[in-house]
Amino acid sequence: MNIEKEIIDLQNQMEKDKEFFWNNPEEGLKEIKTSAYIKKRLQEMGYTDINDSIYETGIIATSHGKEEKPCILFRSDIDAVKMDENGRMKHTCGHDAHMTILLSLAKLIMNNKDKIKGTVKLLFEPDEEGNGGAYKMIQNGALDNVDEAYAIHVWSELKEGTVSIREGAVMASTDPFEITVTGRGGHAAMPEKCIDTIYIANEIGKMVKEMAKIDVENDDKIILGITAINAGNNNNVIPDRAYLKGIFRSFNNEIRDKVKKELKEKVENKAKELGGVAELKFIGNYPATINSKNEARKLKKLFENIADNIDTEYQTMCSEDFSYFLRNVPGAMILVGCSKGTYYPQHNENFSCGMKSILIGTQCFFEIVKTELF
């Protein structure tokens, strides 16, 4: 690990920032304390161009250098994870670390303001764990004039000291869906007079499973399946309706579009074939997170002297709405390993991210600034 003294000198403040975020986890679009703290810290550093009305609790702080271009955006998510049905919130996905990294970068930019020739946008995004704030912030102008965009995600499947920067798809798309099957309910002793929605639902489930492709090259991989079925509540009644929930994930946005269309047609046709009606609705979506090749190659070289290990192959079927930024401008999602000792996945009660990963992440972002803007 090779971290500059200028960054190491920020460690005490990093610890204070992370402690605040860790102790004040908030639900998406309700990050009131979090957003106020971020704004206060930015103002203390000397930022005056702070847009806190871009979308709900989101913030964009802009630093203007000697010239307008290039304009580079760095993003952090700010919400916590809802851990149980009681609404208990906790930072078990590393967003507290992401905010700490971006605030540290903000300080480094201000410390070196006379060297910066372009524009830096620091974007703090709400509701990444919920409906996703990225798309709405982009709709409201977050990417105006932006040439490149970068984000860091501390990642539990990678060892502390590892930085992963992959060309192409690094995180999968996600398309949750719901299916309503309608038939003809009736007495369980007279099935011949009914259209059995539970039977239709089971047949749809089998068909959907057969569409999945998991034993293929990663970029062609398809995760597709039914994850919940609800129908009926009586031993002696065939219900009128059955309700299914499922998930579809892919690394390839072209395959994604094709499969979504095919899935809807097959589900509707299977129900029709068995005498019923099925309606499929996709209830939210993130495209695959695809790093642009030129930027990924550039970052690999930049980070070689920072990390203990550079990984260029890692992919995950988890999803990220930073994908919307990368659909519009070149850039990359950088994964910084945070696992040490016993492995705890993201969203686990025992997930944590140590200071080493925060220092590495800050150095990675600062290397981009120095290379592109000094």
NORKACOR-V27379 format. One line per field, one symbol per residue. phi: phi as a letter, one per 40 degrees, with the letter a starting at -180 (. if undefined). psi: psi as a letter, one per 30 degrees, with the letter a starting at -180 (. if undefined). burial: b if it has 9 or more other C-alpha atoms within 8 Angstrom, else e. A space follows every 10 residues. Layout:
phi=???
psi=???
burial=???
//
This chain:
phi=.bbcddcdcc cccdcccccc cccbcbcdgb cccccccccc ccccchcbcb bbbcafccbb bbbbccbcbc bbbbbbcbcb bccaccgcba cbbgcccccc cccccdcccc cbdccccbbb bbbbccgccb cgcddcccdc hccdgccabb abbcbccbcd hcbbbbcgcb bccbbcabbb bbbbcicccb cccbbccccc ccccdccccc ccbbbbddcb cbbaacbabb agaacbbccc bbbbbabbba cbccddcccc cccccccccc ccdcgbbbbb bcbiabcccb cccccccccd cccdccccab bbbcbbccba ccdccccbbc iacbbbcbca gccbcdgcdc cabccdcccc cccdccccdc ccbc
psi=kjkleeeeff eeeeeeeeee eefhkklkgg heeeeeeeee eeeefgkfij jggejcglkk kkkkaflell jkkkkklfla kjflffgkkk igggfeeeee eeeeeeeeee fgeffkfakk kjkjklgefc fjfeeeeeeg gfgkgkelkk lkjkkffkkk fkkkjkkakf lllkiklkkk kkbjlakffh ffgljjeeee eeeeeeeeef fkjfhlkefg kkkklkfkkk klgkfgkkle lkkkklkkkl fjfeeeeeee eeeeeeeeee eeeggakkkk kkglkklkjj kkeeeeeeee eefefelfkk kgfklkgllk gfeeeffell akkkkjkgkk bkkklkgkeg klkleeeeee eeeeeeeeee eff.
burial=eebeeebbeb beebbebbee bbeebbbbbe bbebbeebbe bbbebebeeb ebebbebbbb bbbbbebbeb bbbbbbbbbb bbbeeeeebb bbbbbbbbbb bbbbbbbbbb eeeeebbbbb bbbbbbbbbe ebbbbbbbee ebeeebbbbb bbbbbbbbbb bbbbbbbebb bbbbbbbbbb bbbbbbbbee beebbbbbeb bebbbeebbe ebbeeeeeeb bbbbbbeebe bbeeeebbbb bbbbbbbbbb bbbebbeeee eebbeebbeb bbeeebbbbb ebeebbbbbb bbeebbbebb ebbbebbeeb bbeeeebebb bbbbbbeebb bbbbbbbbbe eeebebbeee bebeeebbbb bbbbbbbbbe eebe
//
